Amino acid sequence: MLQPANISNRLALALSILRYTIFITMAMWTMDKFVRPEHAAAIFEHFYGLAGLGINLVYALATAEAILLIAFLIGLKPRFTYGAVLILHGVSTLASYQQYINPFDANNLLFFAAWPMLGASFTLYILRDFDIWRIATCCGFCKNKTE
């Protein structure tokens, strides 16, 4: 039988890995906004109906997203940062509904990879108080682990 400390360490490890892997995926999407802002603008138009986003606005959104993701990575203010990442990914996942209706057209099958990541984001958010292996906690950025 596992001891409570062993369970706590395993849970902390699992949640840390979720946070790192969610960060990696989101960071790639953020970098795409910097590297190919016209691609990001086309995505905003196609999936969210936001036509005519200028490159400067895409860069501003990418910068805000990058700041959020760094805070998320170090575990700063998890209620806010984990929640914001969950909402961003949730909106992105739901905005792709047409790809789920026609899964075998073009590369639509790839869109289904968003669902396990959404589940991982939800799991991390709901269990955020148990994500104790955070840089923000270790370095004293947070007064307590639930901020």
Stockholm file with secondary structure:
# STOCKHOLM 1.0

chainA/1-147         MLQPANISNRLALALSILRYTIFITMAMWTMDKFVRPEHAAAIFEHFYGLAGLGINLVYALATAEAILLIAFLIGLKPRFTYGAVLILHGVSTLASYQQYINPFDANNLLFFAAWPMLGASFTLYILRDFDIWRIATCCGFCKNKTE
#=GR chainA/1-147 SS CCCHHHHHHHHHHHHHHHHHHHHHHHHHHHHHHHHCHHHHHHHHHHHHCCTTCCHHHHHHHHHHHHHHHHHHHHTCSHHHHHHHHHHHHHHHHHHTHHHHHSTTSTTGGGGGGHHHHHHHHHHHHHTGGGCCCCHHHHTTSSSSTTC
#=GC SS_cons         CCCHHHHHHHHHHHHHHHHHHHHHHHHHHHHHHHHCHHHHHHHHHHHHCCTTCCHHHHHHHHHHHHHHHHHHHHTCSHHHHHHHHHHHHHHHHHHTHHHHHSTTSTTGGGGGGHHHHHHHHHHHHHTGGGCCCCHHHHTTSSSSTTC
//
